Amino acid sequence: MTGDDACRLLALVRNGQIADFLAEAEELGAADLADVLAEADEDERVEIVKLLPPSLSGSALWELPEEEHAEDTLAALEPGEAAEILEGLPDDDAADLLEDLEPEEQRRILAEVEDPEQREEVADLLQYDRETAGGLMTSQVVTVMEHESVGQGLDEIRRQADELEDFSEAYVVDGEGRLKGIMSFKRLVLSAPDRPLREVMEDPDVTVPPEMDQEEVARLMGRYNVSAIPVVNRDQRLLGRITFDDVMDVGEAEATEDLLRFGGVSGDEDLGAGWREAVRSRLPWLLVNLATAFFAAMVPLFFSGTIERLGFLAAFMGVVAGMGGNTGTQALAVNVRRLALGLIDFREFWEVIRKEMVVGGINGVATGFVAGLVATVIKGNPMFGVVVFFAMTGNMLVAGFAGAFIPMILKRFGIDPALASSVFVTTFTDTCGFFFLLGLSTWLLL
């Protein structure tokens, strides 16, 4: 749906053409209705949610981008109205809508949910952090007992099917609810009805604990190419499952978070936040950057005598430091992403560093040669060109080192490399660039 279409539908509500709006709205999918809600102000959003069938309202609210704060709309409803909306959603989606509300507000709404089983399932899911496997999973699973036959298992699946979302496999459990295996529908259909399930079930490709980070869950799902992953506790009791659609948005969310952190912005900053929240999120890292910048500024201060006698060096300090910074940023971007995807093993620590230093060194020789020629032409002094060449080559070499070493060390110490690396890499390359250029100039030109 285009923005114009969303505005046209919203205009129907504003003009009191409710019947026309409902006729069109009921033909739309939840994602399209979410576009309409996103165009509305808060009062209009509440009005639209009340007009729509509860199941459609819930799906549309769930589809709203995070920065639109669907939970505010839910909180503006009467607890009974909000509960009716939640009743039309899967338990994990209902928990997603509730999780940003105050605990007391959550309890008031859940108390109005008629189905006690759904009420308990949603309350259980709210105990988990939203960015963990527990926060992603749904507790709605198809389970069969390991002692049953294939025929009995099929009967049980038919009985449970009406109560669940889409599913493609059944989980085989024992009397204590411990996961014993997985049965795909293909395997069930092809197996003889009298065969015990324990003889034909398959071992799960992968299971995850509820506390596992959502990014790791998404990586495992891609690695094993599965449509669902069972979530189990320490005793291997089945808690729920995470489906492919549950992790579709994880990659986008994590990439956005990494990009924000890479720019020195807290990954928790709301993309739709006002200026106060933006300042609170960004100022701390700007202050850290200011402190490290003063450290880099000490190098020119130390060589102040050289700069006074060779004032033209000031023009090339930014060039050498900037090229080092760009090289470090390139290496940093690659290695932070590789760390996030689990593509770097710490046993490869020195191999990764060696590769980035080789790349930085070769690029340094190439760009340093060009910069040296330009410096020679400008000043008419070949020795100055040599100084610029070696300063740039050296700085880009150490920039490659920093772009690999710093994020890996931060990761080893449990610090998010996407959040902190860029500050330290920039300081390191600026310091080294100034030191190489001014130090070589002092040695060779004075």
PEJOZI-V675176 format. One record per backbone hydrogen bond with DSSP energy under -1.0 kcal/mol. CO is the residue of the C=O (numbers start at 1). NH is the residue of the N-H. Records with the same first field share a line. If there is no record, write none. Layout:
CO->NH, NH
This chain:
2->6
3->7
4->8
5->9
6->10
7->11
8->12
9->13
10->14
11->15
12->17
13->16
16->18
17->21
18->22
19->23
20->24
21->25
22->26
24->27
25->28
29->33
30->34
31->35
32->36
33->37
34->38
35->39
41->45
42->46
43->47
44->48
45->49
46->50
47->51
48->52
53->57
54->58
55->59
56->60
57->61
58->62
59->63
65->68
66->69
69->72
70->74
71->75
72->76
74->77
78->82
79->83
80->84
81->85
82->86
83->87
85->88
86->89
90->94
91->95
92->96
93->97
94->98
95->99
98->101
102->106
103->107
104->108
105->109
106->110
107->111
109->112
110->113
115->119
116->120
117->121
118->122
119->123
120->124
121->125
122->126
124->127
125->128
129->132
131->214
132->136
133->137
138->241
139->141
142->171
144->173
145->148
146->198
148->197
149->153
150->154
151->155
152->156
153->157
154->158
155->159
156->160
157->161
160->163
161->164
168->185
170->183
171->144
172->180, 181
173->146
174->177
177->238
178->174
181->172
182->202
183->170
184->188
185->189
186->190
192->195
193->151
195->150
196->199
197->201
202->182
208->232
209->212
210->134
212->133
213->217
214->218
215->219
216->220
217->221
218->222
219->223
220->224
221->226
227->244
229->242
230->208
231->239, 240
233->236
236->179
237->233
240->231
241->138
242->229
249->253
250->254
251->255
252->256
253->257
254->258
255->259
256->260
257->261
258->262
259->263
260->265
261->264
266->269
270->273
274->278
275->279
276->280
277->281
278->282
279->283
282->286
283->287
284->288
285->289
286->290
287->291
288->292
289->293
290->294
291->295
292->296
293->297
296->299
297->301
298->302
299->303
301->304
303->307
304->308
305->309
306->310
310->313
311->314
312->315
313->316, 317
316->320
317->321
318->322
319->323
320->324
321->325
322->326
323->327
324->328
325->329
326->330
327->331
328->332
329->333
330->334
331->335
332->336
333->337
334->338
335->339
336->340
337->341
338->343
345->348
346->349
348->352
349->353
350->354
351->355
352->356
353->357
354->358
355->359
356->360
357->361
358->362
359->363
360->364
361->365
362->366
363->367
364->368
365->369
366->370
367->371
368->372
369->373
370->374
371->375
372->376
373->377
374->378
375->379
376->380
381->385
382->386
383->387
384->388
385->389
386->390
387->391
388->392
389->393
390->394
391->395
392->396
393->397
394->398
395->399
396->400
397->401
398->402
399->403
401->405
402->406
404->408
405->409
406->410
407->411
408->412
409->413
410->415
411->414
416->420
417->421
420->424
421->425
422->426
423->427
424->428
425->429
426->430
427->431
428->432
429->433
430->434
431->435
432->436
433->437
434->438
435->439
436->440
437->441
438->442
439->443
440->444
441->445
